[in-house]
Amino acid sequence: MDLVAFVGNDRENWGQITAIIKRGAWDNVIVVKDKEVKDFPVLSNGAILDIDCKVPLVELKKEMMDKLKSKVKEFEVSLTIASGSGKEHMALISALLSMPVGIRLVVFTKKGIEQIN
């Protein structure tokens, strides 16, 4: 299954994202990140999509959807939105659903990776 992860400027949540990436058995990892984010670890098994998160929500959704279309390989993805803001989360969820792609929300807990929906 593909994993789509959003990475915002809130560095305190990056550990959650990297744990999900490293400990999951993903076929494909797509990190959507604010273009102003620096120093996020480089992926060996996926793609990083830089997004301009300062644009209005509708434009943000369109940019995400345009960049994700060529990267998402399945009809359903696991999604983590532990990082970022509500605006960024809304744009990403809307972009995925508009493609259309199903979403399974995932989180890393003491038990490992868990689906929460």
N, C-alpha and C positions, 0 to 999 in steps of 0.2 A: 504494500500500500504506500502511496505517496504521503509525505508529511509536508504540510505548509506551516511555517512558523513566522510570526511577526516579531521583529526586534525594534524596539523604540529606544529612546535616550535614557531610559531608566535602568542603568547598569545593575542595580540590585536584583533584577529579575533575570539577568542573562544566564545565571546558573541553572535555572529551571529549564530554559530553552536548550542549553548545551547538553544537559542530562537527558532530555528527551531525544535529542539528535543522536547522541552517542550510544544510548542504551536500547534504542528501538531497532527492530529489524525492518528498516525502511527500504523500499525499492528505489525511491527517489526522494531527495530532500530539497525543498524550495524555501529559502529564507527571504522574506520580504522585509526590507529594512529601510528606515529613514535614511536618506542620503547623507545626513549630517552625523550619523553614527560612525564612530571611528573605533578601531581596535577590536571589533567582533571577530572571534576566531574564524579562520579560513576553513571552508568545508572541503573534504576530499570526495564526498559522495553526493554532491548536489550543486545547486546554483544559488547565487545571491543576487537578488533583484533590488537595486537602489531606487527608491521612490521619493518624490518631492512631497513631503507631508505638510508643507505650508500652504498648498493650494486648497481651494474649497473642496468640501466633501464629495460632490458629484464629479469633479475633475479627478480627485484622488481615486475614486472608484474606477473611473475609466482608465486611468494610467495603470492601476493594478491589474485590471482585467486584460488590457492589451498585452502586458508583459507576462501574465500567468498563462495565457492561452497556449503558448508554444511550449510551456514547461510542464504543465499538468498532464499526466499520461493516463489517468484513470477516471472513472465516473464518480468516484468517491475518494475523499482525502481525509486524513487525520489532520486536525487543526489545533494549534496551540496559540492562544492570545494572552499568555501570561505577561507579556511585555507590551508596552504601548498605551495609547489613550483610547477612549471611547470612540472618537472620530475615526481613528485609524482602524479600530476593530470593526466598526460599522461598514466602512469602505471595503475592507477585505472580505467580510462575510457576504456583503451584497455582490461584490465582484464574483466570488466563487459561485454563489447561487444563480447569478445571471448567466454563467457560462453554458450550461448549468452543470454543477458538480455538487454531489452530496457531501455533507460535512459530519465528521465524528470528532467532537471536542475531546482532547486528551490533556492530561496533566501528569507530572511526575510527582509521586508521593513516596512515603517510606516503603510502600508495598511494590513500588516500581511504576511503570506506565499504566495509567488507568483511564478508561473512557468514562466521561462524566455526563453523557446525554443518553 
